[in-house]
């Protein structure tokens, strides 16, 4: 057997781990990028969740404070009737 045949024969049994290492490095970089993108979103969601009870309490106060506005339509209808009566009275008096 010649020297080149021995080198070729021994070279074919050696394994290269470069592909595996490259794959793990690329996978690690992808995981780091995803964590870097998701972490701020989770922090923002956490701060919103902590402020949600206060926001809900203020909205409840707003509902209570504006409940009287439901009767505004009745007030407008009565005012319209009163204005109509005043206009008729003025017309009868000649003014």
Helices and strands as residue ranges (DSSP letters): H 3-13, H 18-65, G 67-71, H 72-93
